[in-house]
Amino acid sequence: MSEERPRLQAVEWIRSPEGSIDVPADVLRLVSLPEERRSLLLQVTDLIDEIAFGTVVIVMHEGKITQIETSEKIRLR
């Protein structure tokens, strides 16, 4: 099992004009993406969380993602 890690890490914080609410800048950027792109990014994140050693390959055709491939390596001791 891999150790649980946060999905988003704030690069910078944005404070509201009133100074009462802090929102991570990367959260705002993620929210502004189209739903299809957000869903895709979450799927890739889930795949990354599932494997300890291996690769995640995003295949594109004419500027659009057509498939995602994963390959997991099992390390023997």
C-alpha positions, 0 to 999 in steps of 0.5 A: 500500500502506498502512503496517502498524500495530498492531491493538491499542494498550494503554490501560492495563496490568494487572500480575498479583498476582505482578508477573511478567506484564503484559497490556494491558487492551484484550487482556483486554477483547477476549478476554472478548467472545463469539467472534462479536463478536471475529470481527466486529471482526477483519473490520472491522479487516481492511477498515480496513487494506485501504483508504487513503481511503474509508469503512467503514459498519456497518449495524444492524437491531434492535440486530444488525449486518446488513451491513458496507459499504466504499467506497474512494476512489482519489486521483489525483495 
